[in-house]
Amino acid sequence: MKKITNSVRTIVAMILLIATVLTANAQNVGDRFKVGELYYKITNTSPKEVEAVSQKDNHPYWDQNEKPKGDLIIPATVEFKTENYSVTSISECVLVYCPVNNITVPKSVTNIKGKAFYSCLTLKKIEVEQGNTAYCSEDGILFSKDKTELLRFPPKKEKVTYNIPNSVIKIREYAFASVILESVTIPKSVKEIGKTPFWARNLKEINVEQGNTTYCSEDGVLFNKDKTKLIMYPKAKTAKNYTIPNGVVEICGSAFFIYSEYLNSITIPNSVTSIRNNSLRIKYLTSIISKIEDIANVQLEHDIFFGIDKKTCTLFVPKGTVNEYKKAEQWKKFENIKEIDTGIIYTKLTNPISVDGNNITVSQVNNKKVILYNLSGKVLYNLHATQEKVTLSVPQAGTYILQVDNGTRKIVVN
């Protein structure tokens, strides 16, 4: 009997030992491990697949001494607990603030998530291994295999201007974030642009090719086709004042970059009914001219004026609406809210001006921006002068507002 009991104990011990070994070698979806410079997470155990991920899921994504650096070649397969796994996916934020210069994507990868290389600010080139069926690269720029989607333009790619290929239909969110480009041209083929694609410090103009049926640009500013949505104002555009065109209904999220050191004054037309989150983050503004008469009916998302000094930036509003603005959420944070009849602040304009009948002639304007408004704020002329003198014909007698670069003057036509 004692011999049987000892045998049972031995069998039980062996079973427990085997179970312990099996548990130690168990591989589960979600397990994270490091191979080389990158971390990987199991996404599937049959077939065996992993995703290239950051060290941690949340900020800070990497400890300083763990960050990948230099040239990074992502392998097609990695080994974990004696098993080989295929690298089929690259996660969002995988290389956040990592000092990587060049990346090679293996042919095994079939899914590169939205912001995979978003904050890899040192990136110069993205290459894709031959044989990849989902992605390709051209001149170090990452595209879908058929080049209908542009995923990422490397931030440190040394290029001043770039014409997006005619094959591209979609520009992914943050595709041009932090690039050193000064000018980008969107072809007529593009139908979809993701969130904040052109968030870049050096960008001076965004152009849209004639014939695009979804988007357009005016003076380097990006709009939807019918100009009811202002999508992006380039950060490095050097104008001191900007008047949003009458007819714009929505100012899209993050439309104005917080570090735009040039822009001092912005005019919002009465047509605006929606201002999306963080859309007017213009750090150095000294004045906002709002022509919105019924402020209570304007839909505001959160932090639309984030970064603006509400003590030094004056908010000018239509006559008789000061009290409404002082009660309105977010607007009421401005300490200086003042009435203005036309929504135009008159500043010193030294250019010689003459009026002959319905013709207004302004001199000394070569290479300067000339804009003429009527008193309702409608833009009658908006041009970049190529000669010393321009003549503007108005439809009838009345009062008009002439702006030359940063100066404005009221003009009366009898």
C-alpha positions, 0 to 999 in steps of 0.5 A: 500500500505504501509503495502504491502511495509513493508511486502516486506521489511521484506521478503527481509530482511529474505532472506538476513539473510538466505543467510548470514547464508548459506554463513557463513556455506558454505564449499568449496573445498580448505577451510583449518581448524584445528582440534587437532594438524593438519590442514585439507583441503577440497578436496571434498564436495560430498562425504565429504573428507579432506586431512591432510596438514601443516599449510601453503602451502609454507616454512615455513610450520609451525609456531613454536608454531603450530607444532604437537609434540610427538605421533600423531594419525591422526583421520579417521574423523574430524568435520568442521562447523557441518559436518563430513569429512573423512580423505582420504589423507596426503599431501606432507610436512605435518610434515616438521621439526615437532618434532613428534616421532610416527604417526598412519595413519587411515584406511580411508587414501587411498593416502599418497603423495610423501614426506609426512614424508620427513623432520619429522626428529624425527620420530621413528615409523609409524603405520597404523590402521587395516583395511586400504586397501592401506597401512600397516606398518611392524616394524614401516616402512611404506609400500603399502598394498601389500608391493610392495612399501616401502614409508618411513623408520623412520629417528630415527628408531634405526637400523644399517643395514636393508634388504629391504623385497623381496616383494618390487618392488619400493622404493619411493623418499626420503624413507631413507632420514636422517635415522641412518642406516649404511648399506642397502641391496636392494633385487633382486625384486626391479625394481624402485628407486625414487629420492634421496632415500638414502640421509643419513648422516650415510650410509656407503654402499648400497648393491644390492642382486645378481640377481637384473636385474635393479640395482647393487652395487660396493664397496657399491656404487649404480649403474644401472645394466650395470653401465652406471649410478652412482645413489648414493655414500654413504655419510659416506663412508670413502674413501679419493679418488674415481674413477668413473668406466670407462663406466659410462655415467651419474652421477645422480642428488645428487649422491654425498652428500654435507656433505661427509667429507671424500672424498677429490678427485674424478676421472671422466672417459672419458665415462661420457656425462651427469652430472645431477643437484647437482650431485657433491656437495662434500664440502671438495674436494681438487681435481677433475681429469677429463678425459673427452676429449671433454668437450663441448659435456658433458651435464651439469645441474645446480649447479653440483659443488655446495658447492665446493670451486673453489679457493682451489679445483684443477681441473686436465684435459687431456693434451691439454684441459685446454683452453676448460675447461676454456671456459666451463660453470661451469668448468670455475669457478675453479681458478686452472685448470691444465693438467695431462697426465694420469689423475692420481695424484701420491701421496706417497706410502710406501708399498714395491713393486716388479715386476717379469715378468708380476706380480706386488706384493705389501706388507703390504696391509691387510685390504686395498683397492688395485686398479690397472689401465692401462694408459687409466684409465681402472681398471684392479684390484679393491679389498679389501686385506685380507692378507699382500701381493697380486700379480697382473698379468698384460696382457703385458709390459707397465706402470700401476698405483697402488693405495693402499688406499690413495697412488698411484705410477706408475709401469713400467713392462718391 
